[in-house]
């Protein structure tokens, strides 16, 4: 069991900055995120897009903001459970919480801060009527172990980097790779597009453009797909696997069933005080929460994180007094033994 | 500058007639959100998520589709010939009377 002071669900900018604010109060933190890397939307959706409303940064790329935050929180040695989704929460007799992920990793903390943004990122599933019935029976949205596809027939659909990259990779492993995309144009990196074109010319990838997989066939496992081609009509293709790769989209997911008060896909909090939810000890900060006048901005998440950590401190140490200190005065003392502080003024008399 | 009127059919088939300002640099996705219609706008308007996809029902001449929007629609679901991303449609006086329908959630 992983133990910490504040368990943060969501490693986007708000969750990451919570580590810093908690660290100033000597509170330990651990983050859970469904994505394999920290940064949330900033890393997953728009790492190369500039953000113009981060105070003090006239312009910063979303990816750079995440890198800076990681650097800023490093002294506080946060723990990470990445690539796992927070699934269930239970309150123990000692008033602490246990959060378990979809892979069974357990975390225990007296305070839980949900900084889940719009939710956890889940693969986008194409609207094929019986697709859910074939999940793990020939349909996969994520490739975990490419060896599964050795000497098998695979149909991939999608037009982005992951569809291109996996088609290239599997071309050497699978007995047959077909890439189906609705257009002739692909959204991926130029060299990946060129590589797919090259592999298709030498027959290592069967490229079908202007077409869409509309149907899945099979009894207890996929045996074929029905493809609708813009000009050539319906095509049937025998296959062992169908891998739709259409990126990820956020869903509030299991957090919605934790007994928290939800309003319009967001968690209601007490914003006049500390961003606590209707369950004492569980806070919600950043884009995931809602209250009158809420602004879904990164800067609002930072503010909410600072306030929330003060309240968490009082919850964890009800008898201790704490006075908020400025980093300009006290510096930053990391759990890793590092200390950052302003240089002392040198006073020297003349003469 | 005066507001324009837009008719937005939601996913239950209900038509909402809304007023949108032409001088606030707003786009159709933001108008939907302002009126609390069920549009997520996950990516905030960067043509990167397609959660604001809509079908254009009236024959207004819309601004030409940029490459970002075109390629996002190439990967979105439930795409029809009249599909557009709401976030890429800026509210201008020419769009007065525009009629759109929200595409299914995906």
Contacts between the chains, C-beta under 8 A, distances in Angstrom:
chain1	res1	chain2	res2	distance
A	41	B	42	7.7
A	41	B	43	7.6
A	45	B	42	7.4
A	45	B	43	5.4
A	45	B	46	7.7
A	45	B	48	5.5
A	45	B	49	6.9
A	46	B	43	6.5
A	46	B	46	5.9
A	46	B	48	6.3
A	49	B	46	6.1
A	118	B	40	7.0
A	118	B	42	5.9
A	124	B	77	7.4
A	124	B	106	6.4
A	125	B	106	7.8
A	126	B	77	5.8
A	127	B	77	5.1
A	127	B	78	6.3
A	127	B	104	7.5
A	127	B	106	6.6
A	158	B	75	6.4
A	159	B	71	7.3
A	159	B	74	5.3
A	159	B	75	5.2
A	160	B	75	6.2
A	181	B	74	7.4
A	182	B	74	5.4
A	182	B	75	7.5
A	182	B	79	7.4
A	183	B	71	7.8
A	183	B	74	4.2
A	185	B	70	7.7
A	185	B	71	6.5
A	185	B	74	6.6
A	187	B	71	4.4
A	187	B	72	7.8
A	187	B	74	7.0
A	187	B	75	6.7
A	246	B	75	5.7
A	246	B	77	7.6
A	247	B	75	7.0
A	249	B	42	6.5
A	249	B	49	6.5
A	249	B	51	7.2
A	249	B	106	7.7
A	250	B	42	6.2
A	264	B	36	7.8
